[in-house]
Amino acid sequence: MQWKPDSPSSQYRNKSIFDLVSRFPEVYASFASWHFFESGHGKGPCDGIGGTTNRNADKAVKQEKVIIQDAHDFFAWATQNEQGIRYELVADEEYNNKKAEVDERNMVISR
């Protein structure tokens, strides 16, 4: 098997994030950064809050302590069982509106 480094084209798949991070201060009045990881990295135990929460939820499901079938179930479990972390559940409509905003901005940029 031949090793292939991450190609620049794989990073361009994230063009939306480049735009979002660059506009973050004007849109959200806060600064943001984005960290790129080699394929397969950043998804294990060192993945921080998201990875830890996912791993703990998986463990609770395997131990039959909870049934998680969708985002609402996951949100309910996480807010009750993961202390010191604030979670927000984003509604489909809000997500779709923001996605349309970003897509429209990307169309303007790519012209």
Secondary structure by P-SEA (a helix, b strand, c coil): cccccccccccccaaaaaaaaaaccccccccbbbbbbcccccccccccaaaaaaaaaaaaaaacccccccaaaaaaaaaaccccbbbbbbcaaaaaaaaaaaaaaaaaaac
